[in-house]
Amino acid sequence: MPHNLRNHRILMYSHDTFGLGHLRRCRTIAHALVQEYRGLSVLIISGSQIAGAFEYRSRVDFVKIPSVIKLRNGEYTSVAEHIDIQDTIEMRRAIIQHTAESFEPDIFIVDKEPMGLRGEIEETLGWLKARGTTLVLGLRDVMDAPHLLEAEWKRNDVMAKIARYYDQIWVYGPPSFHDPLAGLEVPQAVRDRMEFVGFLHRNSRKNALSQNKPDGDYILVTTGGGGDGGDLVANVLDAYLGDPTFTQRALIVLGPYMPADQRAEFTAKAEKIPHVEVIEFDSHMEELIAGARAVIAMGGYNTYCEILSFDKPALIVPRTHPREEQLLRATRALELGLSDMLHPDEARDPARMVAALRAVCRRPPPSVTSPGLRMEGLPNILRLVRKDLRRRAHPPASPSLRIAP
C-alpha cells in the first residue's frame, strides 16, 4: 500500500543535451516516488527534445526548457540555429528559477550536473536553500576519468559549490562497483553527505506494450539516444554482411538523435540482411530488453541498469571520447564478470565483431556470473525521501529556555 505524504512536492532537474539518460533516470525515480507515496507530486525540468514522447504516471509532470545539443567536441549549441547559445542559457535559467518559485518544492533533486548546464541552476539553488528546501545531487556510478572531471570542475570551483549548497549526495550505484569521485580531492564535508544508494532497478510495464518487439528469439542492439551511436550500428551491420552464416535475428534501435543521413544509410543497409530489423525509437525500451536473448550496447548508465534488471547477457562497445564514462563502466563490469566488452577499435573488424556476437549469445546472465549483485537504488531513495519529508512534518522541538532565579 502506498504511504500517505500529501501536499509534498519534489522538483527534479535534468539538463539533457545529448542523449536520453538523464531524463530516463529522473523519470524512473519520479515514478517510484509517486507509486510509493500517495499525494506526493513530482515535477521534472528537462531540456530533452523528446520529453513528451514518454508516458508519465499520475502526479508526475515535466516542464520543457529550450533544448541545446552537445557536440562531439564537448561544446554546446542551441537547437534553434538562429538563437545564440548564451541567449538560450538565459532563457533556461529564467524558466528554471520561475518554476522553482512557483512550485515551491520540499526537495530539489539535480541529476549529474551540480550547477546545471553552464551554471544555470546556481541562482535557483541559492534561493531554494534560503527557504529550507532539501537539495540533493544525484551522481551516476561513473562520472568520467578523474583527470577530465577534475579539470572541468576546477575551472568552475564546482567542488566548493557542492559543499556550499547540497545537503545530500546520492550515488546511483554500489560502493563495490565504482566511486564517481575517485581520484579527486574531495572535502570531508562532501564525503560525509555521500550515500551509495545502488543501481536503479527497472521493470517492464505489462500495460505499456511495445509495437516493435519481435516474435521469437532476438538480440537487441541499442545506441541510447543515438547521437554518437553510428559506429556501433555500422560495426554490427558489417559483421552480419561479412559472415552470412551468422543468422541470429537482431533488432537494432538507432535512437532519436541519430543524424538523418545515418538513419537512412543504416536502414538501407539492413534491408540486405534478412535477419536484421532496424527501427528509429521505442519509448518502451524496457520491454525490448526484457524480451531479448542478449543486448549489444554502448554501456550508458540507464541501458546498463536495464541489462542488470532483466538479467541479460551483454556485449558492451563503449564510447571512449570526449568522455570515458562508458569505457570505465564497461571495464569494471568486465572485471566483475557482469558483461563482455569489445573496444571500439576491435569492433571495426567484422570478424572480431561477429565472434563477439556469437559469444554473447552463449554467455550466462549476470545472475550466474555475479550472484551477489543487488539492485537497491530505488528502495534506498524512497527511504531517504521518507526520512526527509517526515522530518519536515515533525521538526525537532526547540529546547526550552530556562532562566535562573
Contacts in CASP RR format, 6 or more apart in sequence:
PFRMAT RR
TARGET T0000
AUTHOR 0000-0000-0000
METHOD contacts of the structure
MODEL  1
MPHNLRNHRILMYSHDTFGLGHLRRCRTIAHALVQEYRGLSVLIISGSQI
AGAFEYRSRVDFVKIPSVIKLRNGEYTSVAEHIDIQDTIEMRRAIIQHTA
ESFEPDIFIVDKEPMGLRGEIEETLGWLKARGTTLVLGLRDVMDAPHLLE
AEWKRNDVMAKIARYYDQIWVYGPPSFHDPLAGLEVPQAVRDRMEFVGFL
HRNSRKNALSQNKPDGDYILVTTGGGGDGGDLVANVLDAYLGDPTFTQRA
LIVLGPYMPADQRAEFTAKAEKIPHVEVIEFDSHMEELIAGARAVIAMGG
YNTYCEILSFDKPALIVPRTHPREEQLLRATRALELGLSDMLHPDEARDP
ARMVAALRAVCRRPPPSVTSPGLRMEGLPNILRLVRKDLRRRAHPPASPS
LRIAP
2 35 0 8 1.000
2 36 0 8 1.000
2 37 0 8 1.000
2 38 0 8 1.000
3 36 0 8 1.000
3 37 0 8 1.000
3 38 0 8 1.000
3 386 0 8 1.000
4 37 0 8 1.000
4 38 0 8 1.000
4 39 0 8 1.000
5 37 0 8 1.000
5 38 0 8 1.000
5 39 0 8 1.000
5 40 0 8 1.000
5 386 0 8 1.000
5 389 0 8 1.000
6 38 0 8 1.000
6 39 0 8 1.000
6 40 0 8 1.000
7 39 0 8 1.000
8 37 0 8 1.000
8 39 0 8 1.000
8 40 0 8 1.000
8 41 0 8 1.000
8 106 0 8 1.000
8 389 0 8 1.000
8 392 0 8 1.000
9 40 0 8 1.000
9 41 0 8 1.000
9 42 0 8 1.000
9 43 0 8 1.000
9 103 0 8 1.000
9 104 0 8 1.000
9 105 0 8 1.000
9 106 0 8 1.000
9 107 0 8 1.000
10 30 0 8 1.000
10 33 0 8 1.000
10 40 0 8 1.000
10 41 0 8 1.000
10 42 0 8 1.000
10 43 0 8 1.000
10 105 0 8 1.000
10 106 0 8 1.000
10 107 0 8 1.000
10 108 0 8 1.000
10 109 0 8 1.000
10 385 0 8 1.000
11 42 0 8 1.000
11 43 0 8 1.000
11 45 0 8 1.000
11 99 0 8 1.000
11 100 0 8 1.000
11 103 0 8 1.000
11 105 0 8 1.000
11 107 0 8 1.000
11 108 0 8 1.000
11 109 0 8 1.000
12 26 0 8 1.000
12 29 0 8 1.000
12 30 0 8 1.000
12 42 0 8 1.000
12 43 0 8 1.000
12 44 0 8 1.000
12 45 0 8 1.000
12 108 0 8 1.000
12 109 0 8 1.000
12 110 0 8 1.000
12 111 0 8 1.000
13 44 0 8 1.000
13 45 0 8 1.000
13 96 0 8 1.000
13 108 0 8 1.000
13 109 0 8 1.000
13 110 0 8 1.000
13 111 0 8 1.000
13 116 0 8 1.000
13 121 0 8 1.000
14 22 0 8 1.000
14 23 0 8 1.000
14 25 0 8 1.000
14 26 0 8 1.000
14 44 0 8 1.000
14 45 0 8 1.000
14 46 0 8 1.000
14 47 0 8 1.000
14 48 0 8 1.000
14 111 0 8 1.000
15 22 0 8 1.000
15 47 0 8 1.000
15 111 0 8 1.000
15 112 0 8 1.000
15 113 0 8 1.000
15 116 0 8 1.000
15 117 0 8 1.000
15 120 0 8 1.000
16 22 0 8 1.000
16 23 0 8 1.000
16 46 0 8 1.000
16 47 0 8 1.000
16 48 0 8 1.000
16 51 0 8 1.000
16 67 0 8 1.000
17 47 0 8 1.000
17 67 0 8 1.000
17 68 0 8 1.000
17 69 0 8 1.000
17 70 0 8 1.000
17 76 0 8 1.000
17 117 0 8 1.000
18 69 0 8 1.000
18 70 0 8 1.000
18 225 0 8 1.000
18 227 0 8 1.000
18 228 0 8 1.000
18 257 0 8 1.000
19 48 0 8 1.000
19 224 0 8 1.000
19 225 0 8 1.000
19 226 0 8 1.000
19 227 0 8 1.000
19 257 0 8 1.000
20 48 0 8 1.000
20 50 0 8 1.000
20 224 0 8 1.000
20 225 0 8 1.000
20 256 0 8 1.000
20 302 0 8 1.000
21 224 0 8 1.000
21 225 0 8 1.000
21 300 0 8 1.000
21 301 0 8 1.000
21 302 0 8 1.000
22 46 0 8 1.000
22 48 0 8 1.000
22 111 0 8 1.000
22 112 0 8 1.000
23 44 0 8 1.000
23 46 0 8 1.000
23 47 0 8 1.000
23 48 0 8 1.000
23 51 0 8 1.000
23 54 0 8 1.000
24 54 0 8 1.000
24 302 0 8 1.000
25 111 0 8 1.000
25 172 0 8 1.000
25 200 0 8 1.000
25 301 0 8 1.000
25 302 0 8 1.000
26 44 0 8 1.000
26 46 0 8 1.000
26 109 0 8 1.000
26 111 0 8 1.000
27 44 0 8 1.000
27 54 0 8 1.000
27 56 0 8 1.000
27 60 0 8 1.000
28 200 0 8 1.000
28 202 0 8 1.000
28 302 0 8 1.000
28 378 0 8 1.000
29 109 0 8 1.000
29 200 0 8 1.000
29 378 0 8 1.000
29 381 0 8 1.000
30 42 0 8 1.000
30 44 0 8 1.000
30 56 0 8 1.000
30 57 0 8 1.000
30 60 0 8 1.000
31 56 0 8 1.000
31 57 0 8 1.000
31 60 0 8 1.000
32 378 0 8 1.000
32 381 0 8 1.000
32 382 0 8 1.000
33 40 0 8 1.000
33 42 0 8 1.000
33 381 0 8 1.000
33 382 0 8 1.000
33 385 0 8 1.000
34 40 0 8 1.000
34 41 0 8 1.000
34 42 0 8 1.000
34 57 0 8 1.000
34 58 0 8 1.000
34 59 0 8 1.000
34 60 0 8 1.000
35 57 0 8 1.000
36 382 0 8 1.000
37 382 0 8 1.000
37 385 0 8 1.000
37 386 0 8 1.000
39 59 0 8 1.000
40 59 0 8 1.000
41 59 0 8 1.000
41 60 0 8 1.000
41 61 0 8 1.000
42 59 0 8 1.000
42 60 0 8 1.000
42 61 0 8 1.000
43 60 0 8 1.000
43 61 0 8 1.000
43 62 0 8 1.000
43 63 0 8 1.000
43 99 0 8 1.000
43 103 0 8 1.000
43 105 0 8 1.000
44 51 0 8 1.000
44 60 0 8 1.000
44 61 0 8 1.000
44 62 0 8 1.000
44 63 0 8 1.000
45 62 0 8 1.000
45 63 0 8 1.000
45 65 0 8 1.000
45 95 0 8 1.000
45 96 0 8 1.000
45 99 0 8 1.000
46 62 0 8 1.000
46 63 0 8 1.000
46 64 0 8 1.000
46 65 0 8 1.000
47 64 0 8 1.000
47 65 0 8 1.000
47 66 0 8 1.000
47 67 0 8 1.000
47 68 0 8 1.000
47 92 0 8 1.000
48 64 0 8 1.000
48 67 0 8 1.000
49 67 0 8 1.000
49 79 0 8 1.000
49 256 0 8 1.000
49 257 0 8 1.000
50 256 0 8 1.000
50 281 0 8 1.000
51 62 0 8 1.000
51 64 0 8 1.000
52 62 0 8 1.000
52 64 0 8 1.000
53 256 0 8 1.000
53 281 0 8 1.000
53 283 0 8 1.000
54 283 0 8 1.000
55 208 0 8 1.000
55 283 0 8 1.000
56 62 0 8 1.000
63 95 0 8 1.000
63 99 0 8 1.000
65 91 0 8 1.000
65 92 0 8 1.000
65 95 0 8 1.000
65 96 0 8 1.000
66 78 0 8 1.000
66 79 0 8 1.000
66 80 0 8 1.000
66 83 0 8 1.000
66 88 0 8 1.000
66 91 0 8 1.000
66 92 0 8 1.000
66 95 0 8 1.000
67 78 0 8 1.000
67 79 0 8 1.000
68 76 0 8 1.000
68 77 0 8 1.000
68 78 0 8 1.000
68 79 0 8 1.000
68 85 0 8 1.000
68 88 0 8 1.000
68 89 0 8 1.000
68 92 0 8 1.000
68 117 0 8 1.000
69 76 0 8 1.000
69 77 0 8 1.000
69 78 0 8 1.000
69 79 0 8 1.000
70 76 0 8 1.000
71 77 0 8 1.000
72 228 0 8 1.000
72 322 0 8 1.000
73 322 0 8 1.000
74 322 0 8 1.000
76 85 0 8 1.000
76 117 0 8 1.000
76 118 0 8 1.000
77 85 0 8 1.000
78 84 0 8 1.000
78 85 0 8 1.000
78 87 0 8 1.000
78 88 0 8 1.000
80 88 0 8 1.000
89 117 0 8 1.000
89 118 0 8 1.000
89 120 0 8 1.000
92 117 0 8 1.000
92 120 0 8 1.000
93 120 0 8 1.000
93 121 0 8 1.000
93 123 0 8 1.000
96 120 0 8 1.000
96 121 0 8 1.000
96 124 0 8 1.000
97 123 0 8 1.000
97 124 0 8 1.000
97 127 0 8 1.000
100 108 0 8 1.000
100 124 0 8 1.000
100 127 0 8 1.000
100 128 0 8 1.000
101 127 0 8 1.000
104 131 0 8 1.000
105 128 0 8 1.000
105 133 0 8 1.000
106 133 0 8 1.000
106 134 0 8 1.000
106 388 0 8 1.000
106 389 0 8 1.000
106 392 0 8 1.000
107 133 0 8 1.000
107 134 0 8 1.000
107 135 0 8 1.000
107 136 0 8 1.000
107 385 0 8 1.000
107 388 0 8 1.000
107 389 0 8 1.000
108 124 0 8 1.000
108 125 0 8 1.000
108 128 0 8 1.000
108 133 0 8 1.000
108 134 0 8 1.000
108 135 0 8 1.000
108 136 0 8 1.000
109 136 0 8 1.000
109 138 0 8 1.000
109 170 0 8 1.000
110 116 0 8 1.000
110 121 0 8 1.000
110 125 0 8 1.000
110 135 0 8 1.000
110 136 0 8 1.000
110 137 0 8 1.000
110 138 0 8 1.000
111 138 0 8 1.000
112 138 0 8 1.000
112 139 0 8 1.000
112 140 0 8 1.000
112 143 0 8 1.000
113 121 0 8 1.000
114 137 0 8 1.000
114 158 0 8 1.000
114 161 0 8 1.000
114 162 0 8 1.000
114 165 0 8 1.000
114 166 0 8 1.000
115 121 0 8 1.000
115 122 0 8 1.000
115 125 0 8 1.000
115 156 0 8 1.000
115 158 0 8 1.000
115 161 0 8 1.000
116 122 0 8 1.000
119 156 0 8 1.000
122 161 0 8 1.000
122 165 0 8 1.000
125 135 0 8 1.000
125 165 0 8 1.000
126 165 0 8 1.000
128 135 0 8 1.000
129 135 0 8 1.000
129 165 0 8 1.000
134 167 0 8 1.000
134 168 0 8 1.000
134 388 0 8 1.000
135 165 0 8 1.000
135 166 0 8 1.000
135 167 0 8 1.000
135 168 0 8 1.000
136 166 0 8 1.000
136 167 0 8 1.000
136 168 0 8 1.000
136 169 0 8 1.000
136 170 0 8 1.000
137 162 0 8 1.000
137 166 0 8 1.000
137 168 0 8 1.000
137 169 0 8 1.000
137 170 0 8 1.000
138 169 0 8 1.000
138 170 0 8 1.000
138 171 0 8 1.000
138 172 0 8 1.000
139 169 0 8 1.000
139 170 0 8 1.000
139 171 0 8 1.000
139 172 0 8 1.000
139 180 0 8 1.000
139 181 0 8 1.000
140 171 0 8 1.000
140 172 0 8 1.000
140 180 0 8 1.000
140 301 0 8 1.000
140 325 0 8 1.000
141 171 0 8 1.000
141 172 0 8 1.000
141 173 0 8 1.000
141 174 0 8 1.000
141 177 0 8 1.000
141 178 0 8 1.000
141 180 0 8 1.000
141 198 0 8 1.000
141 199 0 8 1.000
141 301 0 8 1.000
141 329 0 8 1.000
142 178 0 8 1.000
142 180 0 8 1.000
142 301 0 8 1.000
142 325 0 8 1.000
142 328 0 8 1.000
142 329 0 8 1.000
142 332 0 8 1.000
143 149 0 8 1.000
143 180 0 8 1.000
143 181 0 8 1.000
143 325 0 8 1.000
144 152 0 8 1.000
144 323 0 8 1.000
144 324 0 8 1.000
144 325 0 8 1.000
144 328 0 8 1.000
145 323 0 8 1.000
145 324 0 8 1.000
145 328 0 8 1.000
146 182 0 8 1.000
146 183 0 8 1.000
146 184 0 8 1.000
148 323 0 8 1.000
148 324 0 8 1.000
149 181 0 8 1.000
149 184 0 8 1.000
150 183 0 8 1.000
150 184 0 8 1.000
150 185 0 8 1.000
152 158 0 8 1.000
153 159 0 8 1.000
153 184 0 8 1.000
159 184 0 8 1.000
159 185 0 8 1.000
159 186 0 8 1.000
159 187 0 8 1.000
159 190 0 8 1.000
160 187 0 8 1.000
162 169 0 8 1.000
162 190 0 8 1.000
163 187 0 8 1.000
163 189 0 8 1.000
163 190 0 8 1.000
166 193 0 8 1.000
167 193 0 8 1.000
168 193 0 8 1.000
168 195 0 8 1.000
168 384 0 8 1.000
169 190 0 8 1.000
169 193 0 8 1.000
169 194 0 8 1.000
169 195 0 8 1.000
170 195 0 8 1.000
170 197 0 8 1.000
170 381 0 8 1.000
170 384 0 8 1.000
171 179 0 8 1.000
171 180 0 8 1.000
171 194 0 8 1.000
171 195 0 8 1.000
171 196 0 8 1.000
171 197 0 8 1.000
171 198 0 8 1.000
172 197 0 8 1.000
172 198 0 8 1.000
172 199 0 8 1.000
172 200 0 8 1.000
172 301 0 8 1.000
172 377 0 8 1.000
173 196 0 8 1.000
173 197 0 8 1.000
173 198 0 8 1.000
173 199 0 8 1.000
173 377 0 8 1.000
174 196 0 8 1.000
174 198 0 8 1.000
174 199 0 8 1.000
174 374 0 8 1.000
174 376 0 8 1.000
175 196 0 8 1.000
177 199 0 8 1.000
177 332 0 8 1.000
177 336 0 8 1.000
178 328 0 8 1.000
178 329 0 8 1.000
178 332 0 8 1.000
181 190 0 8 1.000
181 194 0 8 1.000
195 380 0 8 1.000
195 384 0 8 1.000
197 376 0 8 1.000
197 377 0 8 1.000
197 380 0 8 1.000
197 381 0 8 1.000
197 384 0 8 1.000
198 374 0 8 1.000
198 375 0 8 1.000
198 376 0 8 1.000
198 377 0 8 1.000
198 380 0 8 1.000
199 304 0 8 1.000
199 305 0 8 1.000
199 308 0 8 1.000
199 309 0 8 1.000
199 375 0 8 1.000
199 376 0 8 1.000
199 377 0 8 1.000
200 305 0 8 1.000
200 375 0 8 1.000
200 377 0 8 1.000
200 378 0 8 1.000
201 305 0 8 1.000
201 309 0 8 1.000
201 375 0 8 1.000
201 376 0 8 1.000
201 377 0 8 1.000
201 378 0 8 1.000
202 286 0 8 1.000
202 305 0 8 1.000
202 306 0 8 1.000
202 309 0 8 1.000
202 310 0 8 1.000
203 286 0 8 1.000
203 309 0 8 1.000
204 284 0 8 1.000
204 286 0 8 1.000
204 287 0 8 1.000
204 290 0 8 1.000
204 310 0 8 1.000
205 284 0 8 1.000
205 286 0 8 1.000
205 287 0 8 1.000
208 284 0 8 1.000
208 287 0 8 1.000
209 284 0 8 1.000
209 287 0 8 1.000
210 282 0 8 1.000
210 284 0 8 1.000
210 287 0 8 1.000
210 288 0 8 1.000
211 282 0 8 1.000
212 251 0 8 1.000
212 253 0 8 1.000
212 279 0 8 1.000
212 282 0 8 1.000
212 288 0 8 1.000
213 287 0 8 1.000
213 288 0 8 1.000
213 291 0 8 1.000
214 249 0 8 1.000
214 251 0 8 1.000
214 277 0 8 1.000
216 249 0 8 1.000
217 248 0 8 1.000
217 249 0 8 1.000
217 293 0 8 1.000
218 248 0 8 1.000
218 249 0 8 1.000
218 250 0 8 1.000
218 251 0 8 1.000
218 291 0 8 1.000
218 292 0 8 1.000
218 293 0 8 1.000
219 248 0 8 1.000
219 249 0 8 1.000
219 250 0 8 1.000
219 251 0 8 1.000
219 292 0 8 1.000
219 293 0 8 1.000
219 294 0 8 1.000
219 295 0 8 1.000
219 296 0 8 1.000
219 357 0 8 1.000
219 360 0 8 1.000
219 361 0 8 1.000
220 250 0 8 1.000
220 251 0 8 1.000
220 253 0 8 1.000
220 288 0 8 1.000
220 289 0 8 1.000
220 291 0 8 1.000
220 292 0 8 1.000
220 294 0 8 1.000
220 295 0 8 1.000
220 296 0 8 1.000
221 232 0 8 1.000
221 233 0 8 1.000
221 236 0 8 1.000
221 250 0 8 1.000
221 251 0 8 1.000
221 252 0 8 1.000
221 253 0 8 1.000
221 295 0 8 1.000
221 296 0 8 1.000
221 297 0 8 1.000
222 252 0 8 1.000
222 253 0 8 1.000
222 255 0 8 1.000
222 285 0 8 1.000
222 288 0 8 1.000
222 289 0 8 1.000
222 295 0 8 1.000
222 296 0 8 1.000
222 297 0 8 1.000
222 298 0 8 1.000
222 303 0 8 1.000
223 229 0 8 1.000
223 230 0 8 1.000
223 232 0 8 1.000
223 233 0 8 1.000
223 253 0 8 1.000
223 254 0 8 1.000
223 255 0 8 1.000
223 258 0 8 1.000
223 297 0 8 1.000
223 298 0 8 1.000
224 253 0 8 1.000
224 255 0 8 1.000
224 297 0 8 1.000
224 298 0 8 1.000
224 300 0 8 1.000
224 302 0 8 1.000
224 303 0 8 1.000
225 255 0 8 1.000
225 256 0 8 1.000
225 257 0 8 1.000
225 258 0 8 1.000
226 254 0 8 1.000
226 255 0 8 1.000
226 256 0 8 1.000
226 257 0 8 1.000
226 258 0 8 1.000
227 255 0 8 1.000
227 257 0 8 1.000
227 258 0 8 1.000
227 259 0 8 1.000
228 298 0 8 1.000
228 319 0 8 1.000
229 254 0 8 1.000
229 258 0 8 1.000
229 298 0 8 1.000
229 319 0 8 1.000
230 258 0 8 1.000
230 262 0 8 1.000
230 266 0 8 1.000
231 317 0 8 1.000
231 344 0 8 1.000
231 347 0 8 1.000
231 348 0 8 1.000
232 296 0 8 1.000
232 297 0 8 1.000
232 298 0 8 1.000
232 317 0 8 1.000
232 347 0 8 1.000
233 252 0 8 1.000
233 254 0 8 1.000
233 258 0 8 1.000
233 262 0 8 1.000
233 266 0 8 1.000
234 266 0 8 1.000
235 317 0 8 1.000
235 347 0 8 1.000
235 348 0 8 1.000
235 350 0 8 1.000
235 353 0 8 1.000
236 250 0 8 1.000
236 252 0 8 1.000
236 296 0 8 1.000
236 353 0 8 1.000
236 357 0 8 1.000
237 252 0 8 1.000
237 266 0 8 1.000
237 269 0 8 1.000
237 270 0 8 1.000
237 273 0 8 1.000
237 276 0 8 1.000
238 350 0 8 1.000
238 353 0 8 1.000
239 246 0 8 1.000
239 350 0 8 1.000
239 353 0 8 1.000
239 354 0 8 1.000
239 357 0 8 1.000
240 246 0 8 1.000
240 250 0 8 1.000
240 273 0 8 1.000
240 275 0 8 1.000
240 276 0 8 1.000
240 354 0 8 1.000
241 269 0 8 1.000
241 272 0 8 1.000
241 273 0 8 1.000
241 350 0 8 1.000
242 350 0 8 1.000
242 351 0 8 1.000
242 354 0 8 1.000
243 350 0 8 1.000
243 351 0 8 1.000
243 354 0 8 1.000
246 275 0 8 1.000
246 354 0 8 1.000
246 357 0 8 1.000
246 358 0 8 1.000
247 275 0 8 1.000
248 275 0 8 1.000
248 293 0 8 1.000
248 357 0 8 1.000
248 358 0 8 1.000
248 361 0 8 1.000
249 275 0 8 1.000
249 276 0 8 1.000
249 277 0 8 1.000
250 275 0 8 1.000
250 276 0 8 1.000
250 277 0 8 1.000
251 276 0 8 1.000
251 277 0 8 1.000
251 278 0 8 1.000
251 279 0 8 1.000
251 288 0 8 1.000
251 292 0 8 1.000
252 266 0 8 1.000
252 270 0 8 1.000
252 276 0 8 1.000
252 277 0 8 1.000
252 278 0 8 1.000
252 279 0 8 1.000
253 279 0 8 1.000
253 280 0 8 1.000
253 281 0 8 1.000
253 282 0 8 1.000
253 285 0 8 1.000
253 288 0 8 1.000
254 262 0 8 1.000
254 263 0 8 1.000
254 266 0 8 1.000
254 278 0 8 1.000
254 279 0 8 1.000
254 280 0 8 1.000
254 281 0 8 1.000
255 280 0 8 1.000
255 281 0 8 1.000
256 280 0 8 1.000
256 281 0 8 1.000
258 280 0 8 1.000
263 280 0 8 1.000
266 278 0 8 1.000
267 278 0 8 1.000
270 276 0 8 1.000
270 277 0 8 1.000
270 278 0 8 1.000
282 288 0 8 1.000
285 303 0 8 1.000
285 306 0 8 1.000
286 306 0 8 1.000
286 309 0 8 1.000
286 310 0 8 1.000
289 295 0 8 1.000
289 303 0 8 1.000
289 306 0 8 1.000
289 307 0 8 1.000
289 310 0 8 1.000
289 312 0 8 1.000
290 310 0 8 1.000
291 310 0 8 1.000
292 312 0 8 1.000
293 312 0 8 1.000
293 313 0 8 1.000
293 361 0 8 1.000
294 312 0 8 1.000
294 313 0 8 1.000
294 314 0 8 1.000
294 315 0 8 1.000
294 360 0 8 1.000
294 361 0 8 1.000
294 363 0 8 1.000
295 303 0 8 1.000
295 306 0 8 1.000
295 307 0 8 1.000
295 312 0 8 1.000
295 313 0 8 1.000
295 314 0 8 1.000
295 315 0 8 1.000
296 314 0 8 1.000
296 315 0 8 1.000
296 317 0 8 1.000
296 357 0 8 1.000
296 360 0 8 1.000
297 303 0 8 1.000
297 304 0 8 1.000
297 307 0 8 1.000
297 314 0 8 1.000
297 315 0 8 1.000
297 316 0 8 1.000
297 317 0 8 1.000
298 316 0 8 1.000
298 317 0 8 1.000
298 318 0 8 1.000
298 319 0 8 1.000
298 326 0 8 1.000
299 316 0 8 1.000
299 318 0 8 1.000
299 326 0 8 1.000
299 329 0 8 1.000
299 330 0 8 1.000
300 325 0 8 1.000
300 326 0 8 1.000
300 329 0 8 1.000
301 329 0 8 1.000
304 314 0 8 1.000
304 316 0 8 1.000
304 329 0 8 1.000
304 333 0 8 1.000
304 339 0 8 1.000
305 375 0 8 1.000
306 312 0 8 1.000
307 314 0 8 1.000
307 339 0 8 1.000
307 366 0 8 1.000
308 338 0 8 1.000
308 366 0 8 1.000
308 373 0 8 1.000
308 375 0 8 1.000
309 375 0 8 1.000
311 365 0 8 1.000
311 366 0 8 1.000
311 367 0 8 1.000
312 365 0 8 1.000
312 366 0 8 1.000
313 339 0 8 1.000
313 340 0 8 1.000
313 360 0 8 1.000
313 361 0 8 1.000
313 363 0 8 1.000
313 364 0 8 1.000
313 365 0 8 1.000
313 366 0 8 1.000
314 338 0 8 1.000
314 339 0 8 1.000
314 340 0 8 1.000
314 360 0 8 1.000
314 363 0 8 1.000
314 366 0 8 1.000
315 339 0 8 1.000
315 340 0 8 1.000
315 341 0 8 1.000
315 342 0 8 1.000
315 356 0 8 1.000
315 357 0 8 1.000
315 359 0 8 1.000
315 360 0 8 1.000
316 326 0 8 1.000
316 329 0 8 1.000
316 330 0 8 1.000
316 333 0 8 1.000
316 334 0 8 1.000
316 339 0 8 1.000
316 340 0 8 1.000
316 341 0 8 1.000
316 342 0 8 1.000
317 341 0 8 1.000
317 342 0 8 1.000
317 343 0 8 1.000
317 344 0 8 1.000
317 347 0 8 1.000
318 326 0 8 1.000
318 327 0 8 1.000
318 329 0 8 1.000
318 330 0 8 1.000
318 341 0 8 1.000
318 343 0 8 1.000
318 344 0 8 1.000
319 325 0 8 1.000
319 326 0 8 1.000
319 327 0 8 1.000
319 344 0 8 1.000
320 326 0 8 1.000
320 327 0 8 1.000
320 343 0 8 1.000
320 344 0 8 1.000
330 339 0 8 1.000
330 341 0 8 1.000
331 341 0 8 1.000
333 339 0 8 1.000
333 341 0 8 1.000
334 340 0 8 1.000
334 341 0 8 1.000
336 370 0 8 1.000
337 366 0 8 1.000
337 369 0 8 1.000
337 370 0 8 1.000
338 366 0 8 1.000
338 369 0 8 1.000
338 370 0 8 1.000
338 373 0 8 1.000
339 366 0 8 1.000
340 356 0 8 1.000
340 359 0 8 1.000
340 360 0 8 1.000
340 363 0 8 1.000
342 352 0 8 1.000
342 353 0 8 1.000
342 356 0 8 1.000
346 352 0 8 1.000
346 353 0 8 1.000
347 353 0 8 1.000
347 356 0 8 1.000
366 373 0 8 1.000
367 373 0 8 1.000
END
